[in-house]
Amino acid sequence: MYLVPIAWLYVVILVAAAEDTIVAAVLTFVFWGLAPLALFLWLFGTPARRRRRLVREAEQEALDRNDRAETGADQ
């Protein structure tokens, strides 16, 4: 999954290096490299975040169920 972002950063670094001024190079790197890459990784990471959240919620529900069962057995 990280091949595309690495390749994109490589291309943007080369383009930024070809700029005339340092300010133009930094702005090219930020606006053509970091900002789109952050958006790309955030969008394509959404399914993984959703799966992790569901697993976390299922684990918490199982723990809650176990706690209720243990307290009921003690009475």
PDB file of N, CA, C and O in Angstrom:
ATOM      1  N   MET A   1       0.809  -1.193   0.000  1.00  0.00           N
ATOM      2  CA  MET A   1       0.000   0.000   0.000  1.00  0.00           C
ATOM      3  C   MET A   1       0.857   1.263   0.000  1.00  0.00           C
ATOM      4  O   MET A   1       0.440   2.295  -0.525  1.00  0.00           O
ATOM      5  N   TYR A   2       2.010   1.188   0.565  1.00  0.00           N
ATOM      6  CA  TYR A   2       2.830   2.393   0.689  1.00  0.00           C
ATOM      7  C   TYR A   2       3.688   2.667  -0.535  1.00  0.00           C
ATOM      8  O   TYR A   2       4.436   3.645  -0.551  1.00  0.00           O
ATOM      9  N   LEU A   3       3.598   1.833  -1.552  1.00  0.00           N
ATOM     10  CA  LEU A   3       4.399   2.043  -2.759  1.00  0.00           C
ATOM     11  C   LEU A   3       3.972   3.313  -3.496  1.00  0.00           C
ATOM     12  O   LEU A   3       4.820   4.079  -3.954  1.00  0.00           O
ATOM     13  N   VAL A   4       2.687   3.535  -3.610  1.00  0.00           N
ATOM     14  CA  VAL A   4       2.183   4.718  -4.311  1.00  0.00           C
ATOM     15  C   VAL A   4       2.586   6.007  -3.581  1.00  0.00           C
ATOM     16  O   VAL A   4       3.083   6.924  -4.234  1.00  0.00           O
ATOM     17  N   PRO A   5       2.394   6.119  -2.261  1.00  0.00           N
ATOM     18  CA  PRO A   5       2.823   7.345  -1.580  1.00  0.00           C
ATOM     19  C   PRO A   5       4.333   7.594  -1.665  1.00  0.00           C
ATOM     20  O   PRO A   5       4.768   8.737  -1.805  1.00  0.00           O
ATOM     21  N   ILE A   6       5.118   6.536  -1.580  1.00  0.00           N
ATOM     22  CA  ILE A   6       6.577   6.705  -1.679  1.00  0.00           C
ATOM     23  C   ILE A   6       6.947   7.193  -3.082  1.00  0.00           C
ATOM     24  O   ILE A   6       7.770   8.097  -3.227  1.00  0.00           O
ATOM     25  N   ALA A   7       6.348   6.605  -4.101  1.00  0.00           N
ATOM     26  CA  ALA A   7       6.630   7.033  -5.477  1.00  0.00           C
ATOM     27  C   ALA A   7       6.182   8.474  -5.698  1.00  0.00           C
ATOM     28  O   ALA A   7       6.873   9.253  -6.353  1.00  0.00           O
ATOM     29  N   TRP A   8       5.015   8.825  -5.144  1.00  0.00           N
ATOM     30  CA  TRP A   8       4.518  10.194  -5.295  1.00  0.00           C
ATOM     31  C   TRP A   8       5.470  11.186  -4.627  1.00  0.00           C
ATOM     32  O   TRP A   8       5.781  12.228  -5.204  1.00  0.00           O
ATOM     33  N   LEU A   9       5.931  10.873  -3.426  1.00  0.00           N
ATOM     34  CA  LEU A   9       6.879  11.774  -2.758  1.00  0.00           C
ATOM     35  C   LEU A   9       8.179  11.893  -3.541  1.00  0.00           C
ATOM     36  O   LEU A   9       8.761  12.976  -3.602  1.00  0.00           O
ATOM     37  N   TYR A  10       8.640  10.810  -4.135  1.00  0.00           N
ATOM     38  CA  TYR A  10       9.849  10.846  -4.938  1.00  0.00           C
ATOM     39  C   TYR A  10       9.687  11.815  -6.115  1.00  0.00           C
ATOM     40  O   TYR A  10      10.568  12.635  -6.376  1.00  0.00           O
ATOM     41  N   VAL A  11       8.571  11.716  -6.813  1.00  0.00           N
ATOM     42  CA  VAL A  11       8.319  12.594  -7.959  1.00  0.00           C
ATOM     43  C   VAL A  11       8.215  14.045  -7.507  1.00  0.00           C
ATOM     44  O   VAL A  11       8.765  14.937  -8.152  1.00  0.00           O
ATOM     45  N   VAL A  12       7.517  14.287  -6.407  1.00  0.00           N
ATOM     46  CA  VAL A  12       7.341  15.659  -5.924  1.00  0.00           C
ATOM     47  C   VAL A  12       8.676  16.242  -5.465  1.00  0.00           C
ATOM     48  O   VAL A  12       8.935  17.427  -5.678  1.00  0.00           O
ATOM     49  N   ILE A  13       9.510  15.443  -4.850  1.00  0.00           N
ATOM     50  CA  ILE A  13      10.838  15.931  -4.444  1.00  0.00           C
ATOM     51  C   ILE A  13      11.656  16.323  -5.671  1.00  0.00           C
ATOM     52  O   ILE A  13      12.348  17.341  -5.660  1.00  0.00           O
ATOM     53  N   LEU A  14      11.577  15.519  -6.722  1.00  0.00           N
ATOM     54  CA  LEU A  14      12.310  15.863  -7.948  1.00  0.00           C
ATOM     55  C   LEU A  14      11.774  17.150  -8.572  1.00  0.00           C
ATOM     56  O   LEU A  14      12.552  17.982  -9.037  1.00  0.00           O
ATOM     57  N   VAL A  15      10.462  17.316  -8.584  1.00  0.00           N
ATOM     58  CA  VAL A  15       9.869  18.535  -9.128  1.00  0.00           C
ATOM     59  C   VAL A  15      10.248  19.733  -8.269  1.00  0.00           C
ATOM     60  O   VAL A  15      10.567  20.799  -8.797  1.00  0.00           O
ATOM     61  N   ALA A  16      10.217  19.568  -6.954  1.00  0.00           N
ATOM     62  CA  ALA A  16      10.581  20.668  -6.056  1.00  0.00           C
ATOM     63  C   ALA A  16      12.053  21.041  -6.220  1.00  0.00           C
ATOM     64  O   ALA A  16      12.409  22.216  -6.131  1.00  0.00           O
ATOM     65  N   ALA A  17      12.900  20.055  -6.457  1.00  0.00           N
ATOM     66  CA  ALA A  17      14.323  20.336  -6.652  1.00  0.00           C
ATOM     67  C   ALA A  17      14.566  21.128  -7.936  1.00  0.00           C
ATOM     68  O   ALA A  17      15.574  21.826  -8.047  1.00  0.00           O
ATOM     69  N   ALA A  18      13.670  21.030  -8.889  1.00  0.00           N
ATOM     70  CA  ALA A  18      13.833  21.735 -10.158  1.00  0.00           C
ATOM     71  C   ALA A  18      13.301  23.165 -10.098  1.00  0.00           C
ATOM     72  O   ALA A  18      13.445  23.910 -11.067  1.00  0.00           O
ATOM     73  N   GLU A  19      12.696  23.558  -8.997  1.00  0.00           N
ATOM     74  CA  GLU A  19      12.170  24.919  -8.878  1.00  0.00           C
ATOM     75  C   GLU A  19      13.316  25.929  -8.778  1.00  0.00           C
ATOM     76  O   GLU A  19      14.439  25.587  -8.408  1.00  0.00           O
ATOM     77  N   ASP A  20      13.000  27.177  -9.117  1.00  0.00           N
ATOM     78  CA  ASP A  20      14.024  28.219  -9.148  1.00  0.00           C
ATOM     79  C   ASP A  20      14.410  28.722  -7.761  1.00  0.00           C
ATOM     80  O   ASP A  20      15.585  28.980  -7.496  1.00  0.00           O
ATOM     81  N   THR A  21      13.429  28.861  -6.878  1.00  0.00           N
ATOM     82  CA  THR A  21      13.716  29.395  -5.547  1.00  0.00           C
ATOM     83  C   THR A  21      13.348  28.356  -4.483  1.00  0.00           C
ATOM     84  O   THR A  21      12.592  27.417  -4.730  1.00  0.00           O
ATOM     85  N   ILE A  22      13.902  28.561  -3.322  1.00  0.00           N
ATOM     86  CA  ILE A  22      13.640  27.656  -2.209  1.00  0.00           C
ATOM     87  C   ILE A  22      12.175  27.776  -1.765  1.00  0.00           C
ATOM     88  O   ILE A  22      11.543  26.781  -1.411  1.00  0.00           O
ATOM     89  N   VAL A  23      11.650  28.991  -1.789  1.00  0.00           N
ATOM     90  CA  VAL A  23      10.246  29.183  -1.408  1.00  0.00           C
ATOM     91  C   VAL A  23       9.336  28.409  -2.355  1.00  0.00           C
ATOM     92  O   VAL A  23       8.402  27.740  -1.913  1.00  0.00           O
ATOM     93  N   ALA A  24       9.603  28.498  -3.642  1.00  0.00           N
ATOM     94  CA  ALA A  24       8.795  27.757  -4.619  1.00  0.00           C
ATOM     95  C   ALA A  24       8.943  26.254  -4.415  1.00  0.00           C
ATOM     96  O   ALA A  24       7.974  25.510  -4.562  1.00  0.00           O
ATOM     97  N   ALA A  25      10.129  25.810  -4.083  1.00  0.00           N
ATOM     98  CA  ALA A  25      10.357  24.383  -3.850  1.00  0.00           C
ATOM     99  C   ALA A  25       9.574  23.898  -2.630  1.00  0.00           C
ATOM    100  O   ALA A  25       8.951  22.837  -2.667  1.00  0.00           O
ATOM    101  N   VAL A  26       9.608  24.673  -1.560  1.00  0.00           N
ATOM    102  CA  VAL A  26       8.883  24.283  -0.340  1.00  0.00           C
ATOM    103  C   VAL A  26       7.378  24.286  -0.601  1.00  0.00           C
ATOM    104  O   VAL A  26       6.676  23.356  -0.204  1.00  0.00           O
ATOM    105  N   LEU A  27       6.886  25.321  -1.263  1.00  0.00           N
ATOM    106  CA  LEU A  27       5.457  25.380  -1.549  1.00  0.00           C
ATOM    107  C   LEU A  27       5.032  24.253  -2.495  1.00  0.00           C
ATOM    108  O   LEU A  27       3.952  23.685  -2.328  1.00  0.00           O
ATOM    109  N   THR A  28       5.856  23.928  -3.470  1.00  0.00           N
ATOM    110  CA  THR A  28       5.562  22.806  -4.363  1.00  0.00           C
ATOM    111  C   THR A  28       5.501  21.511  -3.573  1.00  0.00           C
ATOM    112  O   THR A  28       4.590  20.706  -3.765  1.00  0.00           O
ATOM    113  N   PHE A  29       6.461  21.308  -2.687  1.00  0.00           N
ATOM    114  CA  PHE A  29       6.486  20.087  -1.893  1.00  0.00           C
ATOM    115  C   PHE A  29       5.263  19.985  -0.984  1.00  0.00           C
ATOM    116  O   PHE A  29       4.678  18.911  -0.846  1.00  0.00           O
ATOM    117  N   VAL A  30       4.881  21.089  -0.370  1.00  0.00           N
ATOM    118  CA  VAL A  30       3.739  21.062   0.550  1.00  0.00           C
ATOM    119  C   VAL A  30       2.432  20.873  -0.200  1.00  0.00           C
ATOM    120  O   VAL A  30       1.630  20.009   0.154  1.00  0.00           O
ATOM    121  N   PHE A  31       2.210  21.691  -1.254  1.00  0.00           N
ATOM    122  CA  PHE A  31       0.911  21.681  -1.914  1.00  0.00           C
ATOM    123  C   PHE A  31       0.753  20.592  -2.975  1.00  0.00           C
ATOM    124  O   PHE A  31      -0.374  20.227  -3.311  1.00  0.00           O
ATOM    125  N   TRP A  32       1.836  20.078  -3.497  1.00  0.00           N
ATOM    126  CA  TRP A  32       1.743  18.977  -4.456  1.00  0.00           C
ATOM    127  C   TRP A  32       2.139  17.647  -3.842  1.00  0.00           C
ATOM    128  O   TRP A  32       1.885  16.592  -4.424  1.00  0.00           O
ATOM    129  N   GLY A  33       2.757  17.688  -2.671  1.00  0.00           N
ATOM    130  CA  GLY A  33       3.228  16.446  -2.059  1.00  0.00           C
ATOM    131  C   GLY A  33       2.534  16.093  -0.769  1.00  0.00           C
ATOM    132  O   GLY A  33       1.803  15.104  -0.701  1.00  0.00           O
ATOM    133  N   LEU A  34       2.756  16.898   0.265  1.00  0.00           N
ATOM    134  CA  LEU A  34       2.251  16.547   1.590  1.00  0.00           C
ATOM    135  C   LEU A  34       0.731  16.629   1.708  1.00  0.00           C
ATOM    136  O   LEU A  34       0.110  15.714   2.249  1.00  0.00           O
ATOM    137  N   ALA A  35       0.136  17.678   1.225  1.00  0.00           N
ATOM    138  CA  ALA A  35      -1.318  17.840   1.368  1.00  0.00           C
ATOM    139  C   ALA A  35      -2.094  16.751   0.612  1.00  0.00           C
ATOM    140  O   ALA A  35      -2.963  16.114   1.209  1.00  0.00           O
ATOM    141  N   PRO A  36      -1.816  16.516  -0.666  1.00  0.00           N
ATOM    142  CA  PRO A  36      -2.546  15.437  -1.346  1.00  0.00           C
ATOM    143  C   PRO A  36      -2.247  14.058  -0.765  1.00  0.00           C
ATOM    144  O   PRO A  36      -3.123  13.194  -0.715  1.00  0.00           O
ATOM    145  N   LEU A  37      -1.008  13.859  -0.328  1.00  0.00           N
ATOM    146  CA  LEU A  37      -0.642  12.564   0.250  1.00  0.00           C
ATOM    147  C   LEU A  37      -1.366  12.327   1.573  1.00  0.00           C
ATOM    148  O   LEU A  37      -1.824  11.216   1.839  1.00  0.00           O
ATOM    149  N   ALA A  38      -1.470  13.354   2.394  1.00  0.00           N
ATOM    150  CA  ALA A  38      -2.205  13.220   3.655  1.00  0.00           C
ATOM    151  C   ALA A  38      -3.668  12.891   3.383  1.00  0.00           C
ATOM    152  O   ALA A  38      -4.248  12.039   4.057  1.00  0.00           O
ATOM    153  N   LEU A  39      -4.262  13.552   2.412  1.00  0.00           N
ATOM    154  CA  LEU A  39      -5.656  13.262   2.051  1.00  0.00           C
ATOM    155  C   LEU A  39      -5.795  11.838   1.531  1.00  0.00           C
ATOM    156  O   LEU A  39      -6.726  11.127   1.910  1.00  0.00           O
ATOM    157  N   PHE A  40      -4.891  11.425   0.679  1.00  0.00           N
ATOM    158  CA  PHE A  40      -4.910  10.063   0.127  1.00  0.00           C
ATOM    159  C   PHE A  40      -4.816   9.016   1.226  1.00  0.00           C
ATOM    160  O   PHE A  40      -5.605   8.072   1.253  1.00  0.00           O
ATOM    161  N   LEU A  41      -3.860   9.174   2.131  1.00  0.00           N
ATOM    162  CA  LEU A  41      -3.685   8.191   3.202  1.00  0.00           C
ATOM    163  C   LEU A  41      -4.870   8.192   4.154  1.00  0.00           C
ATOM    164  O   LEU A  41      -5.261   7.137   4.653  1.00  0.00           O
ATOM    165  N   TRP A  42      -5.445   9.355   4.414  1.00  0.00           N
ATOM    166  CA  TRP A  42      -6.609   9.427   5.300  1.00  0.00           C
ATOM    167  C   TRP A  42      -7.804   8.723   4.667  1.00  0.00           C
ATOM    168  O   TRP A  42      -8.495   7.951   5.333  1.00  0.00           O
ATOM    169  N   LEU A  43      -8.053   8.990   3.369  1.00  0.00           N
ATOM    170  CA  LEU A  43      -9.194   8.369   2.694  1.00  0.00           C
ATOM    171  C   LEU A  43      -9.048   6.857   2.575  1.00  0.00           C
ATOM    172  O   LEU A  43      -9.999   6.116   2.825  1.00  0.00           O
ATOM    173  N   PHE A  44      -7.866   6.403   2.198  1.00  0.00           N
ATOM    174  CA  PHE A  44      -7.670   4.972   2.016  1.00  0.00           C
ATOM    175  C   PHE A  44      -7.433   4.233   3.326  1.00  0.00           C
ATOM    176  O   PHE A  44      -7.448   3.002   3.345  1.00  0.00           O
ATOM    177  N   GLY A  45      -7.217   4.950   4.412  1.00  0.00           N
ATOM    178  CA  GLY A  45      -7.081   4.326   5.724  1.00  0.00           C
ATOM    179  C   GLY A  45      -8.399   4.200   6.458  1.00  0.00           C
ATOM    180  O   GLY A  45      -8.452   3.590   7.526  1.00  0.00           O
ATOM    181  N   THR A  46      -9.479   4.770   5.901  1.00  0.00           N
ATOM    182  CA  THR A  46     -10.782   4.749   6.564  1.00  0.00           C
ATOM    183  C   THR A  46     -11.305   3.331   6.806  1.00  0.00           C
ATOM    184  O   THR A  46     -11.774   3.060   7.911  1.00  0.00           O
ATOM    185  N   PRO A  47     -11.251   2.417   5.845  1.00  0.00           N
ATOM    186  CA  PRO A  47     -11.745   1.063   6.126  1.00  0.00           C
ATOM    187  C   PRO A  47     -10.974   0.372   7.259  1.00  0.00           C
ATOM    188  O   PRO A  47     -11.571  -0.335   8.071  1.00  0.00           O
ATOM    189  N   ALA A  48      -9.679   0.569   7.315  1.00  0.00           N
ATOM    190  CA  ALA A  48      -8.892  -0.046   8.380  1.00  0.00           C
ATOM    191  C   ALA A  48      -9.254   0.552   9.736  1.00  0.00           C
ATOM    192  O   ALA A  48      -9.340  -0.167  10.731  1.00  0.00           O
ATOM    193  N   ARG A  49      -9.466   1.869   9.776  1.00  0.00           N
ATOM    194  CA  ARG A  49      -9.873   2.492  11.037  1.00  0.00           C
ATOM    195  C   ARG A  49     -11.231   1.971  11.477  1.00  0.00           C
ATOM    196  O   ARG A  49     -11.452   1.742  12.666  1.00  0.00           O
ATOM    197  N   ARG A  50     -12.138   1.783  10.533  1.00  0.00           N
ATOM    198  CA  ARG A  50     -13.478   1.270  10.850  1.00  0.00           C
ATOM    199  C   ARG A  50     -13.380  -0.154  11.403  1.00  0.00           C
ATOM    200  O   ARG A  50     -14.046  -0.487  12.384  1.00  0.00           O
ATOM    201  N   ARG A  51     -12.547  -0.996  10.772  1.00  0.00           N
ATOM    202  CA  ARG A  51     -12.386  -2.372  11.260  1.00  0.00           C
ATOM    203  C   ARG A  51     -11.805  -2.387  12.666  1.00  0.00           C
ATOM    204  O   ARG A  51     -12.272  -3.139  13.521  1.00  0.00           O
ATOM    205  N   ARG A  52     -10.786  -1.561  12.915  1.00  0.00           N
ATOM    206  CA  ARG A  52     -10.192  -1.508  14.261  1.00  0.00           C
ATOM    207  C   ARG A  52     -11.207  -1.063  15.295  1.00  0.00           C
ATOM    208  O   ARG A  52     -11.239  -1.597  16.404  1.00  0.00           O
ATOM    209  N   ARG A  53     -12.046  -0.080  14.939  1.00  0.00           N
ATOM    210  CA  ARG A  53     -13.066   0.397  15.864  1.00  0.00           C
ATOM    211  C   ARG A  53     -14.072  -0.699  16.188  1.00  0.00           C
ATOM    212  O   ARG A  53     -14.449  -0.875  17.346  1.00  0.00           O
ATOM    213  N   LEU A  54     -14.511  -1.443  15.160  1.00  0.00           N
ATOM    214  CA  LEU A  54     -15.471  -2.516  15.384  1.00  0.00           C
ATOM    215  C   LEU A  54     -14.891  -3.626  16.249  1.00  0.00           C
ATOM    216  O   LEU A  54     -15.582  -4.172  17.109  1.00  0.00           O
ATOM    217  N   VAL A  55     -13.630  -3.960  16.025  1.00  0.00           N
ATOM    218  CA  VAL A  55     -12.970  -4.978  16.849  1.00  0.00           C
ATOM    219  C   VAL A  55     -12.870  -4.491  18.287  1.00  0.00           C
ATOM    220  O   VAL A  55     -13.133  -5.248  19.221  1.00  0.00           O
ATOM    221  N   ARG A  56     -12.493  -3.238  18.468  1.00  0.00           N
ATOM    222  CA  ARG A  56     -12.380  -2.674  19.809  1.00  0.00           C
ATOM    223  C   ARG A  56     -13.732  -2.684  20.524  1.00  0.00           C
ATOM    224  O   ARG A  56     -13.813  -3.020  21.706  1.00  0.00           O
ATOM    225  N   GLU A  57     -14.789  -2.315  19.801  1.00  0.00           N
ATOM    226  CA  GLU A  57     -16.125  -2.316  20.398  1.00  0.00           C
ATOM    227  C   GLU A  57     -16.578  -3.731  20.747  1.00  0.00           C
ATOM    228  O   GLU A  57     -17.202  -3.937  21.788  1.00  0.00           O
ATOM    229  N   ALA A  58     -16.271  -4.715  19.886  1.00  0.00           N
ATOM    230  CA  ALA A  58     -16.642  -6.102  20.166  1.00  0.00           C
ATOM    231  C   ALA A  58     -15.892  -6.620  21.392  1.00  0.00           C
ATOM    232  O   ALA A  58     -16.468  -7.323  22.222  1.00  0.00           O
ATOM    233  N   GLU A  59     -14.613  -6.278  21.506  1.00  0.00           N
ATOM    234  CA  GLU A  59     -13.844  -6.698  22.684  1.00  0.00           C
ATOM    235  C   GLU A  59     -14.400  -6.069  23.952  1.00  0.00           C
ATOM    236  O   GLU A  59     -14.499  -6.732  24.985  1.00  0.00           O
ATOM    237  N   GLN A  60     -14.761  -4.803  23.878  1.00  0.00           N
ATOM    238  CA  GLN A  60     -15.315  -4.128  25.050  1.00  0.00           C
ATOM    239  C   GLN A  60     -16.654  -4.749  25.443  1.00  0.00           C
ATOM    240  O   GLN A  60     -16.937  -4.923  26.628  1.00  0.00           O
ATOM    241  N   GLU A  61     -17.477  -5.085  24.447  1.00  0.00           N
ATOM    242  CA  GLU A  61     -18.764  -5.712  24.727  1.00  0.00           C
ATOM    243  C   GLU A  61     -18.573  -7.087  25.373  1.00  0.00           C
ATOM    244  O   GLU A  61     -19.309  -7.451  26.289  1.00  0.00           O
ATOM    245  N   ALA A  62     -17.588  -7.845  24.897  1.00  0.00           N
ATOM    246  CA  ALA A  62     -17.306  -9.157  25.480  1.00  0.00           C
ATOM    247  C   ALA A  62     -16.835  -9.010  26.923  1.00  0.00           C
ATOM    248  O   ALA A  62     -17.227  -9.795  27.787  1.00  0.00           O
ATOM    249  N   LEU A  63     -15.996  -8.010  27.188  1.00  0.00           N
ATOM    250  CA  LEU A  63     -15.543  -7.770  28.560  1.00  0.00           C
ATOM    251  C   LEU A  63     -16.709  -7.380  29.457  1.00  0.00           C
ATOM    252  O   LEU A  63     -16.798  -7.842  30.595  1.00  0.00           O
ATOM    253  N   ASP A  64     -17.598  -6.537  28.956  1.00  0.00           N
ATOM    254  CA  ASP A  64     -18.766  -6.131  29.742  1.00  0.00           C
ATOM    255  C   ASP A  64     -19.658  -7.327  30.043  1.00  0.00           C
ATOM    256  O   ASP A  64     -20.172  -7.458  31.153  1.00  0.00           O
ATOM    257  N   ARG A  65     -19.844  -8.202  29.051  1.00  0.00           N
ATOM    258  CA  ARG A  65     -20.665  -9.393  29.244  1.00  0.00           C
ATOM    259  C   ARG A  65     -20.055 -10.314  30.293  1.00  0.00           C
ATOM    260  O   ARG A  65     -20.767 -10.876  31.126  1.00  0.00           O
ATOM    261  N   ASN A  66     -18.723 -10.466  30.247  1.00  0.00           N
ATOM    262  CA  ASN A  66     -18.036 -11.304  31.230  1.00  0.00           C
ATOM    263  C   ASN A  66     -18.144 -10.717  32.630  1.00  0.00           C
ATOM    264  O   ASN A  66     -18.322 -11.453  33.601  1.00  0.00           O
ATOM    265  N   ASP A  67     -18.038  -9.411  32.738  1.00  0.00           N
ATOM    266  CA  ASP A  67     -18.150  -8.771  34.047  1.00  0.00           C
ATOM    267  C   ASP A  67     -19.533  -8.975  34.640  1.00  0.00           C
ATOM    268  O   ASP A  67     -19.673  -9.237  35.835  1.00  0.00           O
ATOM    269  N   ARG A  68     -20.555  -8.854  33.799  1.00  0.00           N
ATOM    270  CA  ARG A  68     -21.930  -9.047  34.287  1.00  0.00           C
ATOM    271  C   ARG A  68     -22.146 -10.501  34.702  1.00  0.00           C
ATOM    272  O   ARG A  68     -22.818 -10.760  35.701  1.00  0.00           O
ATOM    273  N   ALA A  69     -21.589 -11.450  33.955  1.00  0.00           N
ATOM    274  CA  ALA A  69     -21.752 -12.861  34.287  1.00  0.00           C
ATOM    275  C   ALA A  69     -21.046 -13.189  35.599  1.00  0.00           C
ATOM    276  O   ALA A  69     -21.570 -13.961  36.402  1.00  0.00           O
ATOM    277  N   GLU A  70     -19.875 -12.619  35.826  1.00  0.00           N
ATOM    278  CA  GLU A  70     -19.140 -12.885  37.064  1.00  0.00           C
ATOM    279  C   GLU A  70     -19.843 -12.283  38.270  1.00  0.00           C
ATOM    280  O   GLU A  70     -19.895 -12.914  39.326  1.00  0.00           O
ATOM    281  N   THR A  71     -20.374 -11.102  38.140  1.00  0.00           N
ATOM    282  CA  THR A  71     -21.062 -10.489  39.274  1.00  0.00           C
ATOM    283  C   THR A  71     -22.352 -11.214  39.566  1.00  0.00           C
ATOM    284  O   THR A  71     -22.754 -11.276  40.728  1.00  0.00           O
ATOM    285  N   GLY A  72     -23.028 -11.771  38.563  1.00  0.00           N
ATOM    286  CA  GLY A  72     -24.251 -12.538  38.781  1.00  0.00           C
ATOM    287  C   GLY A  72     -23.971 -13.861  39.463  1.00  0.00           C
ATOM    288  O   GLY A  72     -24.805 -14.329  40.238  1.00  0.00           O
ATOM    289  N   ALA A  73     -22.835 -14.478  39.206  1.00  0.00           N
ATOM    290  CA  ALA A  73     -22.489 -15.766  39.813  1.00  0.00           C
ATOM    291  C   ALA A  73     -22.113 -15.592  41.278  1.00  0.00           C
ATOM    292  O   ALA A  73     -22.306 -16.509  42.076  1.00  0.00           O
ATOM    293  N   ASP A  74     -21.580 -14.436  41.642  1.00  0.00           N
ATOM    294  CA  ASP A  74     -21.155 -14.202  43.018  1.00  0.00           C
ATOM    295  C   ASP A  74     -22.342 -14.017  43.942  1.00  0.00           C
ATOM    296  O   ASP A  74     -22.199 -14.222  45.147  1.00  0.00           O
ATOM    297  N   GLN A  75     -23.477 -13.649  43.450  1.00  0.00           N
ATOM    298  CA  GLN A  75     -24.625 -13.339  44.319  1.00  0.00           C
ATOM    299  C   GLN A  75     -25.346 -14.560  44.747  1.00  0.00           C
ATOM    300  O   GLN A  75     -26.331 -14.471  45.479  1.00  0.00           O
TER     301      GLN A  75
END
